[in-house]
Amino acid sequence: MNTHELPMMIFTIAAQMCVGAFVVLGVIQVVAARRYGKDAIDKITDPTLYAIGPVMVLGLIASMFHMNDVTNTLNVIRHVDSSWLSREIVFGTGFAALGFAFAAAQWFKWGTTRLRQALALVTAAVGLGLVWSMSMIYYTLTTVPAWNTWATPAQFFTTTFLLGALAVGTALMSTLMWRRRQAAKTGTEYTTDEHARTMLATTLRSLGITAIALLGVEFLIVPLHIANLSATGGAAAQSATVFTGAWFIARLVLVFAGAGLLTVFLIRYATTRANPRTLAILTTTAFVLVLAGEFIARSQFYESMTRIGM
């Protein structure tokens, strides 16, 4: 397992997860607000929104260690017109700044609902621009066959929404469990009405279905990518050998167990009568397993860098 590129592994996965979580939250708010009301859905989703910023900042900090000298960042952003790396930095900082502005607007209820929705839409667009720029850095390296393929942006966006969906589910249940513990400390019992329980159960089932669909996409991309590299020969075929062995099997098992088996149980048990603790364990375990699998996948992605020629 390649750990030499650990800073970039942390940055790319953290950033993609944050973008995915933000977009997924936006979809939840738009869809669920029509049925349950905006105030009700905000009460459930806002704590998750506030967790995205710190994770994104940690990812940006990790990326700086890849440059050895942090001041090099100032030189990199000077070439936005020609460099995907420059665009990645601009989109990354832009997403973090806009995300902070939106979170503050939600917290203090600044502006109208329409204005905050417009800000959220712009933030989501910048976040998706970040993932696209990130993938283009590797895709445009024609001397690295394993990266110069459609599979690179496809895998990056699949990771974005898969981790984003599972992270949102975990955050929703973590918030609920935290509120229950806080209530227990005061000698009271935290209860939610039937309306809120229905909303939460429906959201978790939708997230589970999304995760299973994205698992199918990922399990389609991986064999096609390996087959294409093997068929090309040369450096490409050499890169394909990275996707074998114990670590590759561990990656597949972890992702399948998390986004497949556990998510099926989550969909089945996500009802208004379900034990919140059981749902919290299912969502958290699924997220942790898939996150571990995606870290292995990203490690192998960097390890597959076999250049053509010298």
C-alpha positions, -999 to 999 in steps of 0.1 A, spaced: 0 0 0 14 33 -11 16 59 17 41 83 1 13 104 -13 -6 104 20 -11 142 21 -28 141 -14 -48 110 -4 -62 128 26 -68 160 6 -85 144 -24 -107 121 -4 -116 147 22 -124 173 -5 -145 149 -26 -164 137 5 -172 173 15 -184 183 -20 -205 151 -21 -220 157 13 -228 193 5 -246 184 -28 -264 155 -11 -276 178 17 -288 203 -9 -308 176 -27 -323 165 6 -333 200 15 -349 207 -18 -368 174 -20 -377 170 17 -386 206 22 -415 203 -2 -430 175 19 -420 183 55 -413 220 55 -380 239 53 -378 246 91 -382 209 99 -356 197 75 -331 225 85 -333 213 121 -321 179 110 -296 188 83 -279 220 96 -256 202 121 -243 181 92 -237 212 72 -216 228 99 -193 197 100 -183 200 63 -162 231 68 -137 218 94 -132 186 73 -125 206 42 -101 229 60 -82 198 73 -80 185 37 -66 218 24 -40 218 52 -30 183 44 -25 192 7 0 219 17 24 193 30 27 179 -5 44 211 -16 72 209 10 72 247 10 38 262 17 47 295 0 48 276 -33 10 278 -32 12 315 -41 31 307 -72 8 279 -83 -24 301 -83 -7 325 -108 -15 302 -137 -53 297 -135 -56 302 -173 -34 273 -181 -29 250 -151 -55 225 -137 -35 226 -104 -40 263 -101 -77 258 -108 -79 231 -82 -65 255 -56 -89 283 -66 -119 260 -66 -108 244 -33 -104 277 -15 -135 291 -32 -156 261 -21 -143 264 15 -150 302 16 -185 299 1 -193 270 23 -184 290 53 -205 319 41 -235 297 35 -231 280 69 -230 314 86 -260 326 67 -279 294 78 -268 299 114 -278 335 117 -306 333 91 -291 361 70 -310 371 39 -340 355 24 -345 318 19 -341 323 -19 -309 342 -14 -294 314 8 -306 288 -18 -288 308 -45 -256 309 -24 -259 271 -18 -263 265 -56 -232 285 -64 -212 267 -36 -223 233 -50 -212 243 -85 -178 255 -73 -174 222 -53 -182 202 -84 -157 224 -103 -131 214 -77 -137 177 -82 -135 182 -120 -103 202 -118 -88 176 -94 -95 148 -119 -82 168 -148 -48 172 -131 -43 134 -135 -63 128 -167 -43 153 -187 -10 135 -179 -7 116 -212 25 99 -201 7 81 -174 -17 56 -190 -34 46 -158 -45 82 -152 -50 94 -188 -84 76 -191 -121 83 -186 -119 61 -155 -101 89 -135 -130 115 -135 -155 87 -133 -139 72 -102 -134 106 -86 -171 116 -90 -183 82 -78 -162 85 -47 -175 120 -42 -212 110 -41 -207 76 -24 -187 90 5 -209 121 6 -241 101 9 -228 78 36 -212 107 55 -245 125 55 -263 94 69 -237 90 96 -238 127 105 -276 127 107 -276 97 131 -246 111 151 -266 143 157 -296 124 169 -275 102 193 -257 133 206 -290 150 213 -303 119 231 -271 118 253 -274 155 261 -310 150 271 -300 120 293 -275 141 311 -303 165 322 -324 136 334 -349 139 305 -356 118 274 -350 132 240 -380 123 218 -390 131 182 -425 133 169 -438 109 142 -433 136 116 -396 139 123 -391 101 126 -407 96 92 -386 122 76 -354 107 90 -363 71 80 -372 82 45 -339 101 42 -318 72 54 -335 48 30 -329 72 1 -292 75 10 -290 38 12 -305 33 -22 -281 60 -36 -251 42 -20 -261 8 -36 -265 25 -70 -231 41 -68 -216 8 -56 -228 -7 -89 -212 21 -109 -179 17 -91 -179 -21 -96 -185 -14 -133 -157 11 -136 -130 -9 -119 -130 -41 -142 -134 -20 -173 -105 2 -163 -83 -28 -155 -93 -46 -187 -85 -15 -208 -50 -11 -192 -42 -48 -197 -53 -47 -234 -32 -16 -241 0 -33 -231 33 -17 -222 33 8 -193 -5 5 -191 -4 -32 -186 23 -28 -160 0 -3 -141 -28 -29 -142 -7 -53 -120 -12 -28 -91 -49 -37 -90 -42 -73 -78 -33 -90 -46 -45 -87 -10 -49 -50 -9 -71 -49 -40 -93 -77 -26 -95 -58 7 -106 -27 -11 -134 -45 -29 -145 -64 2 -146 -32 23 -166 -12 -2 -190 -40 -9 -196 -47 27 -201 -11 36 -221 2 6 -237 -31 -2 -245 -55 26 -248 -30 55 -267 -6 34 -293 -32 25 -298 -38 62 -301 0 67 -328 3 40 -347 -26 56 -345 -13 92 -349 24 86 -384 27 98 -402 50 123 -401 21 148 -364 13 145 -340 16 174 -319 48 167 -288 31 182 -291 3 156 -295 27 127 -265 48 140 -243 16 142 -253 6 107 -247 40 91 -214 46 109 -200 11 102 -210 14 65 -193 48 62 -161 36 80 -158 5 58 -163 24 26 -139 52 37 -112 26 44 -118 10 10 -116 43 -8 -83 51 10 -69 18 -3 -83 26 -38 -67 61 -38 -34 46 -26 -34 22 -55 -44 50 -79 -11 68 -70 8 36 -70 -3 29 -106 17 59 -119 39 41 -145 51 65 -171 56 59 -208 93 62 -217 119 76 -193 
